[in-house]
Structure formats: C-alpha cells, structure tokens
C-alpha cells in the first residue's frame, strides 16, 4: 500500500508541472502510466475479454453484486449501457488513452472533488499489476470497468454535484442544471477523439464564479501545502500612516496570500500598503477603509485551509443550480448581505441588504417577484405579536398609538384598545392580530417586494437605515431589508413600463395610500447562501459562514 501512495504522490508532482501546459489533444509523458499494457489487446479485443466484461455487467444488472476488485461501483446501470454501445469491448486498452483518463481522475481535486472517490487507488494498483501481467484478461477487464465507472461518476458529479441538496435541505427547490443530451454518447465520442478533458470542462458549470473557484483551488492548495500563514495578534486600531510593530507581520500575511506587497521590517503603515489592505477588506466583505481593527484582524486570521474548504463547498453549490439559462433575474447572497439584479449575465444594480438573525435565519430558495407594494401595512406574525409586542403593551398602554399600530379581532374588525387588559393575555393565549399602518415608522418602510412563498419571506424597505453601515447585518426576523428600495423599484418598474419614474414613485409614496403594483412580467429571484464568490472585478471574495451552513456540506463531501 505504501507503494501506491508513493505512486500517487509522484503522479501529483509530475501532473502539476505538465498538465496545465499540455495540449488537450497531446498525451502526457508520465512514464509509469504510459507503458504499453498490451498492444495485442489494444488492436484486437479477444473473445474472452468481451465475454468477461459482458458476463460481469449482465450479472450486476440482475443481482445485488456491485463490486469489482473490492470497489463498490457507483454507476452500474450506466456502465452496462456504456459498454453495450461499445460491443462490450475495452475502452482503455490503449495506454496513452488510459493515461489521460487516469490523469483526469487524479486532477479532479481542481474541481474541489476527491480523486479517491473515483477508485483511483485501486485503478493504480491494477495498472501497476498489468505492467507485469499484460495478458491477464480478468485484471485487464477489472481495470477497464473501474476506470470507466470512475469517469462516469466524475462526469455525474461535475454535472449534478456529488451531494443531493434535497438530502441536506428537504425544502430545496432550485432547478437543477440541465443534463447534456446523451451524456454517455458524448463521453464515448470524447474518448474516441482523445478529448476527455475538453468534454469534462464543457459539462462543468460555466459561470464566472465557478471558473474563479477552480483557479482559487489551485492557488490555496499550494498555499496550504507550504504552511499557510500565522495568526496575527489582536489590535485596537491601526490607520494609514501609523507607526505599528504589527505592520511587518501584516505585510507578510498579505504577501503569503498573493497580494502585491513587499515584505519588509518597515513599521510605517504607508498608503501603498493601505491600498492592498483595502483590496483585502473588500474581498472579505468588509468596509474597504484601510483601517485595521477587530474585524479585519479576524479576516486576516482565517486560515488558508478554511478558504480552500469554502471554495470546495461553493463549487459544490454551483453544481446544484442552473447557470447561464436566465436573461433577467435577481440574486440575494445571504452570507454576503448583498442583492444583485442581473441582465444577460451583467450586474445592472446591486445594494446592501440585511438578513435574518441566527435564530430566525433567512432560508435559501427560488421564486418569482410578482408585486411591488408602496406604503405597505405590516401585519405582525403571531409569534412576534405574542412574544415581543405583548410585553411592551403590558408596560405601556400607548405603545400601539406610538407605533402607528391597530389591534384586530378574529373577525377582522379593528378594535379600540382602551378597554383591553393586556396582562390577561400571554404568549400562549393572544387572540388578536396587530397591524402597523403605512408611514415613515412602518417596519417595512415605504415599499416591499413580494414573491409569495411558504416562508413568508420578502424584500422590503426599513426605517432603520443606520444598520446598513454595519459590516455584519443579520438583524431581521427572516425577511430581507433593502438599502436602496426606491432605486430598486424604479429600475424594475421602468424596465416594464416607461410611465414609472422616480417622480411618479415619490408621488405615490407621498399620498400615504397603499398601492399594489403587479409586474407585467415576473422576475426570477434566487435567495442563495454563498460564502465565496467572484466579484465584478474578477477577484475572489470570502465572507463569514454566518449560519454555519458550510460545515454540513463539507462533512458530507468527506472533508471533515
């Protein structure tokens, strides 16, 4: 077994040097996997070989047996179709072709996946054995079947993801990425044309984020392999042009991550270095002011391994959802506290948002934006009325009036609250509904954006504008507060009806009357949770896992 691990390590070193610069059509010169296993079998498959493969595949279709060479097959149904279309002949008798396939599996780590998931160790063992016993029909067939099963499984993982998101999140309702037509036929064609890599790259997500993740995987794998970086000590605050003993450590830290910094012993926090700190802050979801405080130090101290894991997790998320299919849509990234409005893949509007607190997390789901409501009322959820509002009512009989609220009975009638003894009610018994009327103090602000869903989550304005200045913005009961709601509503409405302008919107708001506007065309909206991504400038960003959702995916991927 030690020999196998040495072979794997040796392969990684050779592949890393040559794989990135080799032509997609040219064979890799890796001696231990390019020796000719059996010229005779490559040119003329023997009847015994065909019979062995047929008999094995026929048996696993009808029996519970699904292992070969001690390995559990992942794609046994596809495997039968795959070989049936090849008249049950071997795919990998040609040594150069099989070498490319093995290298493809070895380098699956660049996709945030694990080579061990594709029978790599067993494949290398069998291959090594065939170097000395090239005419062993049984071993040759097992090698062929395992390599094909690994490649089919890898293809499936690139298209659909390794994990089933519904098994992790039962309420998951995103559309899956579209399967390429006749994947097995396309893979067979790619094998015959010696273009396996090009085919696999074509079925992986084509988004800017995913391509950036792939580059980041290589970068942070290298950083992790060289030891990463050391944690920095806590500081109160360091501003540009300050003299600080920590400045040389900061330079070493940014240099280790690839920023344009010359590590030296100069203690002056100069403006040129501050520019690089601002880029780092921006890529960490922080205010890019160049001022180093608690949150910036916390971001500096996130390990290279943690960032690598975030890339793997978010690559997997990328494989769960469709890409490049929509022209106009809205994305809310919960973890980044940002909303984006896209058209033809281009961001035409973005704004800060606030999301749910940890105990009232904003869920991830897809829907369609259908209505915009100006001067909305807010009907408090029963949980808020009984748990949060009732204690205020008991303490202050004028609480409803002060907050522009009314009390409603079970028949929908607005009541006078003057005769109600609030202390007679409790969290478990509160037979009223509370509604906040339109106005500047309304919790939903002046506008809300509705996409009816079972979570009762929507986008809305807020009177608490000051909270948008904070870097961490998980404050709501689950709904999403928008920093620029009027600009957002103008953009949406004016693209569908030129009569809508900012002036007409302000006229409606000044009227104080509630107005529901149904969109002429609904807009897909994706409430997503991404802890890494690629910004408008093509730079990777990493943000905190505010709800701790990454760990579950990482564990399921086999990383923990």
C-alpha positions in Angstrom: 0.0 0.0 0.0 2.9 2.3 0.7 4.0 1.8 -2.9 0.6 3.1 -4.1 0.7 6.2 -2.1 4.2 6.9 -3.4 2.9 6.4 -6.9 0.0 8.8 -6.3 2.3 11.5 -4.8 4.7 11.1 -7.7 1.9 11.5 -10.2 0.6 14.6 -8.5 4.1 16.2 -8.8 4.5 15.3 -12.4 1.0 16.2 -13.4 1.1 19.6 -11.7 4.1 20.5 -13.8 2.9 19.3 -17.1 -0.8 19.1 -17.1 -1.6 22.8 -17.2 0.6 23.4 -20.3 0.0 20.3 -22.3 -2.2 20.4 -25.4 -5.7 18.9 -24.8 -5.0 16.5 -27.6 -1.5 15.5 -26.8 -0.5 12.6 -24.5 1.2 13.3 -21.2 4.6 11.9 -20.8 4.2 10.2 -17.5 6.3 7.0 -17.8 4.6 4.8 -15.1 1.2 5.1 -16.8 2.2 5.3 -20.5 3.9 2.0 -20.9 2.1 -0.2 -23.3 -0.1 -2.6 -21.3 -1.0 -4.9 -24.2 -0.6 -4.0 -27.8 -2.4 -7.1 -28.9 -5.5 -6.3 -26.7 -5.5 -2.7 -27.9 -5.6 -3.7 -31.5 -7.8 -6.8 -31.3 -10.0 -7.4 -28.3 -10.1 -11.1 -27.5 -13.4 -13.1 -27.3 -12.5 -14.0 -23.7 -12.2 -10.3 -22.8 -15.5 -9.4 -24.3 -17.2 -12.4 -22.6 -15.8 -11.4 -19.3 -17.0 -7.8 -19.5 -20.4 -8.9 -20.8 -20.9 -11.6 -18.2 -19.9 -9.3 -15.3 -22.1 -6.4 -16.4 -25.0 -8.7 -17.1 -24.7 -10.2 -13.7 -24.7 -6.9 -11.8 -27.9 -5.8 -13.6 -29.8 -8.8 -12.2 -28.0 -9.4 -8.9 -27.2 -7.4 -5.9 -23.5 -7.8 -6.6 -22.0 -4.4 -7.5 -18.3 -4.6 -6.5 -15.2 -5.3 -8.5 -11.7 -5.6 -7.3 -13.1 -4.8 -3.8 -14.5 -1.5 -5.0 -18.2 -0.6 -5.0 -19.4 0.5 -8.4 -21.2 3.9 -8.5 -22.8 3.8 -11.9 -23.6 0.2 -12.6 -26.7 0.9 -14.8 -24.9 3.5 -16.8 -21.9 1.2 -17.0 -23.9 -1.5 -18.8 -25.2 1.0 -21.4 -21.7 2.4 -21.8 -20.2 -0.9 -22.7 -23.2 -2.2 -24.6 -22.7 0.7 -27.1 -19.0 -0.4 -27.4 -20.0 -4.1 -28.1 -18.6 -4.9 -24.6 -15.0 -4.2 -25.8 -12.5 -2.4 -23.6 -12.2 1.4 -23.7 -8.8 1.6 -22.1 -6.6 -0.9 -23.8 -4.7 1.9 -25.5 -2.1 3.0 -22.9 -2.0 6.7 -24.0 -5.8 7.0 -23.8 -5.9 5.3 -20.4 -3.1 7.6 -19.1 -5.1 10.7 -20.0 -8.2 9.2 -18.2 -6.1 8.4 -15.1 -4.6 11.9 -15.0 -8.1 13.3 -15.4 -9.2 11.5 -12.2 -6.0 12.4 -10.4 -6.6 16.1 -11.1 -10.3 16.0 -10.1 -9.1 17.9 -7.0 -9.0 21.0 -9.1 -12.8 20.8 -9.2 -13.0 20.7 -5.4 -13.6 16.9 -5.6 -11.7 13.9 -4.2 -9.7 11.6 -6.5 -10.2 8.8 -4.0 -14.0 8.8 -4.8 -13.2 7.5 -8.3 -11.4 4.3 -7.4 -8.0 5.9 -8.0 -6.0 3.8 -5.6 -7.5 0.5 -6.9 -7.0 1.7 -10.5 -3.3 2.5 -9.9 -2.9 -0.9 -8.2 -4.4 -2.8 -11.1 -2.5 -0.7 -13.6 0.8 -1.5 -11.9 -0.1 -5.2 -11.9 -0.9 -5.1 -15.6 2.6 -3.6 -16.4 4.0 -7.0 -15.3 1.0 -9.2 -16.5 -0.3 -7.5 -19.6 -2.3 -10.6 -20.8 -4.3 -11.1 -17.6 -7.8 -10.9 -19.0 -9.6 -10.7 -15.7 -7.4 -7.9 -14.3 -7.5 -6.0 -17.6 -11.3 -6.1 -17.6 -11.5 -5.0 -14.0 -9.1 -2.2 -14.7 -11.2 -1.1 -17.7 -14.5 -1.3 -15.8 -13.2 0.6 -12.7 -11.7 3.3 -14.8 -15.0 3.7 -16.8 -17.0 3.7 -13.6 -14.8 6.4 -12.0 -15.0 8.5 -15.2 -18.8 8.2 -15.4 -19.1 9.0 -11.7 -16.8 12.0 -12.1 -18.9 13.3 -15.0 -22.1 13.0 -13.0 -20.5 14.9 -10.1 -19.5 17.7 -12.4 -23.0 18.0 -13.8 -25.2 17.4 -10.8 -22.8 17.7 -7.8 -21.5 15.0 -5.5 -24.3 15.6 -3.0 -28.0 15.7 -3.3 -29.1 19.1 -1.9 -32.5 17.7 -1.0 -31.0 15.2 1.3 -29.3 18.1 3.1 -32.1 20.6 2.8 -35.6 18.9 2.4 -37.1 22.3 1.3 -34.6 22.7 -1.5 -36.5 23.9 -4.6 -33.8 25.2 -7.0 -33.9 24.0 -10.6 -31.1 21.5 -11.3 -28.6 22.2 -14.0 -29.7 20.7 -17.3 -28.1 17.4 -18.2 -26.3 17.5 -21.6 -28.2 15.4 -24.1 -26.9 11.9 -24.3 -24.1 12.2 -21.8 -22.9 8.7 -22.4 -22.7 9.1 -26.1 -20.9 12.4 -25.7 -18.4 10.8 -23.3 -17.8 8.0 -25.7 -17.2 10.4 -28.6 -14.8 12.4 -26.4 -12.9 9.2 -25.5 -12.6 8.2 -29.2 -11.5 11.7 -30.1 -9.0 11.8 -27.2 -10.7 14.9 -25.9 -11.9 13.7 -22.4 -10.7 16.9 -20.7 -12.4 19.2 -23.1 -15.7 17.3 -22.7 -15.5 17.4 -18.9 -14.7 21.1 -18.9 -17.8 21.6 -21.1 -20.2 19.8 -18.7 -18.9 21.6 -15.5 -20.6 24.9 -14.6 -19.6 27.8 -17.0 -20.2 30.7 -14.6 -17.6 33.3 -13.7 -17.8 32.1 -10.1 -17.1 28.5 -10.9 -14.1 29.3 -13.1 -12.8 31.6 -10.4 -13.2 28.8 -7.8 -11.2 26.4 -10.0 -8.3 28.9 -10.1 -8.6 29.5 -6.4 -8.5 25.8 -5.6 -5.1 25.6 -7.2 -3.8 28.8 -5.5 -5.0 27.9 -2.0 -3.9 24.2 -2.3 -0.4 25.5 -3.0 -0.6 27.9 0.0 -1.9 25.2 2.3 0.9 22.8 1.1 3.5 25.4 2.1 2.2 26.0 5.6 -0.3 28.9 5.1 0.2 31.9 7.3 0.4 32.7 11.0 -2.3 34.3 13.1 -1.9 38.0 13.8 -2.3 39.4 17.4 -5.3 41.5 18.2 -5.1 45.3 17.8 -7.3 48.2 18.7 -7.0 50.2 15.5 -4.3 50.9 13.0 -4.8 53.7 10.5 -2.8 54.5 7.4 0.5 56.4 8.2 0.5 55.0 11.7 3.7 53.5 13.1 3.0 50.0 14.4 5.0 47.0 15.4 2.5 44.8 13.6 3.0 46.3 10.2 5.7 43.9 9.1 3.5 41.0 10.2 0.6 42.4 8.1 2.8 42.6 5.1 4.0 39.0 5.5 0.4 37.9 5.9 -0.8 39.6 2.7 2.3 38.5 0.7 1.5 34.9 1.7 -1.9 35.2 0.0 -0.5 36.7 -3.1 -1.2 40.4 -2.7 1.2 42.9 -4.3 3.3 43.5 -1.1 7.0 43.7 -0.4 7.5 42.1 3.0 10.0 44.1 5.0 10.6 45.4 8.5 9.3 48.9 7.9 6.8 49.7 10.7 5.1 52.6 8.9 1.7 51.7 7.5 2.2 53.5 4.3 -0.5 54.4 1.7 0.6 52.0 -0.9 0.3 49.1 1.5 -3.1 50.5 2.7 -4.3 50.1 -0.9 -3.6 46.4 -0.7 -5.3 46.2 2.7 -8.4 47.9 1.2 -8.5 45.2 -1.6 -8.3 42.5 1.1 -11.1 44.1 3.1 -13.3 44.3 0.1 -12.6 40.6 -0.7 -13.6 39.8 2.9 -17.0 41.6 2.8 -15.6 44.4 5.0 -15.7 48.2 4.6 -12.6 49.0 2.4 -11.4 51.9 4.5 -7.9 50.7 5.1 -8.4 50.9 8.9 -7.3 47.7 10.6 -9.5 46.8 13.5 -11.1 43.7 15.1 -13.0 42.5 12.1 -10.1 43.0 9.7 -7.7 41.1 12.0 -10.4 38.3 12.2 -10.5 38.1 8.5 -6.7 38.1 8.3 -6.7 35.1 10.7 -9.0 33.0 8.6 -6.7 30.1 7.6 -5.8 29.2 4.1 -7.3 25.8 4.7 -10.6 27.4 5.7 -10.7 29.4 2.5 -9.8 26.3 0.5 -12.7 24.5 2.1 -15.1 27.4 1.3 -14.1 27.1 -2.3 -14.9 23.4 -2.3 -18.2 23.9 -0.7 -19.3 26.7 -3.0 -18.1 24.8 -6.1 -20.5 22.1 -5.0 -23.3 24.6 -4.6 -22.5 25.8 -8.1 -23.1 22.4 -9.4 -26.6 22.2 -7.8 -28.2 25.1 -9.7 -28.7 26.1 -13.3 -26.3 28.5 -14.9 -26.4 30.7 -17.9 -30.1 29.9 -18.6 -31.7 33.2 -17.5 -31.5 36.6 -19.0 -33.1 38.7 -16.2 -33.0 37.7 -12.6 -32.3 38.8 -9.0 -29.9 37.1 -6.6 -29.6 37.7 -2.9 -26.5 36.4 -1.3 -27.5 35.9 2.3 -23.9 35.4 3.6 -22.6 38.5 1.8 -25.5 40.7 2.7 -25.9 41.8 -0.9 -28.6 41.9 -3.6 -27.8 41.8 -7.3 -30.0 42.5 -10.3 -28.6 40.8 -13.4 -29.5 41.1 -17.1 -27.7 38.7 -19.6 -25.1 37.9 -17.0 -24.3 41.5 -16.3 -24.9 43.1 -12.9 -27.0 46.2 -13.5 -27.9 47.0 -9.9 -26.6 46.0 -6.5 -27.3 47.1 -3.0 -26.7 46.1 0.6 -29.3 44.0 2.5 -30.0 42.9 6.0 -31.0 39.2 6.6 -32.3 37.1 9.4 -30.7 36.7 12.7 -29.2 33.3 13.6 -32.3 32.3 15.4 -34.6 33.4 12.5 -32.4 32.5 9.6 -33.3 33.6 6.0 -33.9 30.4 4.0 -32.4 29.6 0.6 -34.9 29.1 -2.1 -36.0 30.3 -5.5 -39.2 32.1 -6.5 -40.6 34.9 -8.8 -41.0 38.5 -7.9 -44.6 39.4 -8.8 -45.7 42.5 -6.9 -44.4 45.8 -5.5 -46.3 47.4 -2.7 -45.9 51.1 -1.9 -46.9 52.3 1.5 -47.4 48.8 2.8 -49.0 47.9 6.1 -47.3 45.3 8.2 -49.3 42.5 9.8 -47.1 41.2 12.6 -46.6 37.4 12.7 -48.4 35.9 15.7 -45.0 34.8 17.1 -43.8 38.5 17.2 -47.1 39.8 18.5 -47.3 37.4 21.4 -43.6 37.1 22.3 -42.3 40.6 21.6 -45.1 43.1 21.3 -47.3 41.9 24.2 -44.7 42.7 26.9 -44.5 46.3 25.5 -48.3 46.6 25.6 -48.3 45.5 29.3 -45.7 48.1 30.2 -47.1 50.9 28.0 -50.8 51.3 27.2 -49.9 53.9 24.5 -47.5 51.5 22.7 -49.9 50.9 19.8 -50.6 54.6 19.2 -46.9 55.5 19.4 -46.0 52.9 16.8 -49.0 53.6 14.4 -50.5 50.2 15.1 -54.0 48.9 15.4 -55.5 45.8 17.1 -57.7 43.4 15.1 -60.0 40.7 16.4 -60.6 37.2 14.9 -63.4 38.6 12.7 -61.1 41.2 11.2 -62.6 44.1 13.0 -60.3 46.9 14.2 -60.8 47.3 18.0 -60.3 50.1 20.4 -57.5 49.0 22.8 -58.6 51.3 25.6 -60.6 48.6 27.4 -58.2 45.7 26.9 -56.3 44.5 29.9 -53.1 43.2 28.3 -51.9 41.4 31.4 -54.8 39.0 30.9 -53.1 37.6 27.9 -49.9 35.6 27.3 -47.6 34.2 24.7 -49.8 31.0 24.6 -53.1 33.0 24.5 -53.2 36.1 22.4 -56.4 36.1 20.2 -55.6 39.3 18.3 -53.8 40.4 15.2 -51.6 43.6 15.3 -51.2 45.6 12.1 -48.9 48.6 11.7 -50.3 51.2 9.3 -48.4 52.9 6.5 -46.0 55.6 7.4 -42.3 56.5 7.9 -42.1 54.4 11.1 -43.5 51.3 9.5 -41.2 48.3 9.9 -41.4 47.6 6.2 -40.6 51.2 5.3 -42.2 52.7 2.2 -42.0 49.7 -0.2 -42.0 45.9 -0.2 -41.3 43.4 -2.9 -43.5 40.3 -2.9 -42.8 36.8 -4.2 -45.4 34.7 -2.3 -43.8 31.7 -0.7 -44.3 29.3 2.2 -41.6 31.0 4.3 -43.5 34.4 4.3 -40.1 36.0 3.3 -40.0 39.1 1.1 -37.8 42.1 0.4 -38.6 45.5 1.9 -37.5 48.9 2.9 -36.7 49.7 6.6 -36.7 52.8 8.8 -33.5 51.5 10.5 -31.2 52.8 7.7 -28.3 53.2 10.1 -27.8 49.5 10.4 -26.6 49.3 6.8 -23.4 51.0 7.9 -22.5 47.8 9.8 -20.4 45.1 8.3 -22.4 42.3 9.9 -26.1 42.7 9.0 -28.1 39.8 10.4 -30.8 41.7 12.2 -34.2 40.7 10.8 -36.8 38.0 11.6 -36.0 36.3 8.3 -37.2 38.9 5.7 -34.6 40.8 3.7 -34.2 44.6 4.2 -33.0 46.5 1.1 -30.8 49.6 1.4 -31.9 51.3 -1.8 -35.6 50.2 -2.2 -36.8 53.2 -4.2 -33.9 52.9 -6.8 -34.6 49.1 -7.0 -38.3 49.6 -7.5 -37.7 52.3 -10.2 -35.4 50.1 -12.1 -37.8 47.1 -12.0 -40.9 49.1 -13.0 -39.4 51.4 -15.6 -38.0 48.4 -17.5 -41.6 47.2 -17.8 -43.5 50.5 -18.1 -41.8 53.8 -19.1 -44.5 55.7 -17.2 -42.9 54.7 -14.0 -40.2 57.2 -12.9 -38.7 58.2 -9.6 -41.0 61.2 -9.6 -44.1 59.0 -10.1 -43.0 56.7 -7.3 -42.5 59.5 -4.9 -45.9 60.9 -5.7 -47.4 57.5 -4.8 -45.4 57.4 -1.6 -46.4 61.0 -0.6 -50.0 60.0 -0.9 -49.6 57.7 2.1 -52.1 55.3 0.4 -51.2 51.7 0.0 -50.8 50.7 -3.7 -50.2 47.2 -5.1 -48.4 47.1 -8.4 -48.4 43.8 -10.2 -45.5 43.3 -12.5 -46.3 42.8 -16.2 -43.6 40.1 -16.2 -42.5 38.3 -13.1 -38.7 38.2 -12.4 -36.9 35.1 -11.1 -35.4 35.6 -7.7 -32.8 33.4 -6.1 -32.2 33.6 -2.3 -28.8 32.0 -2.1 -26.2 31.3 0.5 -22.6 31.6 -0.8 -19.5 32.1 1.4 -17.2 32.6 -1.5 -17.6 34.1 -5.0 -16.1 36.3 -7.7 -16.8 40.0 -7.6 -17.4 42.3 -10.6 -13.7 42.9 -10.9 -13.0 39.1 -11.2 -11.5 38.8 -7.7 -12.3 36.0 -5.3 -14.1 37.0 -2.1 -14.6 35.1 1.1 -17.2 36.0 3.7 -18.1 34.5 7.1 -20.3 31.5 7.3 -22.9 33.4 9.4 -25.3 30.5 9.8 -22.8 27.7 9.9 -24.2 26.0 6.8 -20.8 25.2 5.2 -19.8 22.6 7.7 -22.7 20.3 6.9 -21.8 20.3 3.2 -18.1 19.9 3.9 -18.7 17.0 6.1 -20.9 15.3 3.5 -18.2 15.9 0.9 -15.8 13.9 3.1 -13.6 16.7 4.2 -14.2 16.6 7.9 
